C-alpha cells in the first residue's frame, strides 16, 4: 500500500445509546473524527468512543420486534381495484 494516503486504523468502542451496549472493534474512525470522546474499556485501556443510535442489539429486525406489514391485503385491494377489467 502507498504510504500517507490511508486513514489511521485502530481500536474503537462503538456504544449503542438506546440499548446501553458497547463493543470494541477496529475502525478508521480511530483517526480523530470521534470528537475527543474516550471510554475506559473492560481491559483497563482507554479507547475512542463513537455513539450510535441503533445497532444489532436495539434494531427491531434483529430483536424480533419488527412489525410485518399486511402485504397480502394490499395486493388483494390492488387486484380488486385495477385487476381484470373488461
C-alpha positions, -999 to +999 in steps of 0.1 A: +000+000+000+011+035-006+022+054+025+004+086+036-029+081+018-047+058+041-066+069+072-055+057+107-070+023+116-072+012+152-094+001+180-126+020+187-156+014+210-190+017+194-217+025+220-254+019+213-271+046+234-306+031+231-297-003+245-267+007+267-245-017+249-209-013+237-185-033+217-148-030+208-137-033+172-112-017+148-122+012+125-108+041+106-128+063+129-099+059+153-081+086+133-097+115+152-133+120+140-147+109+174-146+145+187-122+136+215-145+113+235-129+083+251-140+055+273-122+031+297-128-004+284-130-037+304-093-043+299-084-011+316-073+007+285-088+039+272-102+039+236-120+065+215-158+060+216-184+065+188-220+068+199-245+052+175-283+055+177-290+019+167-271-014+165-279-051+163-289-051+199-316-025+196-327-028+159-362-042+156-353-066+128-326-083+148-345-083+181-376-098+166-399-069+174-403-058+138-439-054+126-449-072+095-470-052+071-501-067+057-489-070+021-515-097+012-543-072+020-526-045-001-522-069-031-558-080-029-571-045-027-549-036-058-563-065-077-599-056-068-593-020-078-572-024-110-572-061-119-593-079-146-612-051-161-635-056-191 
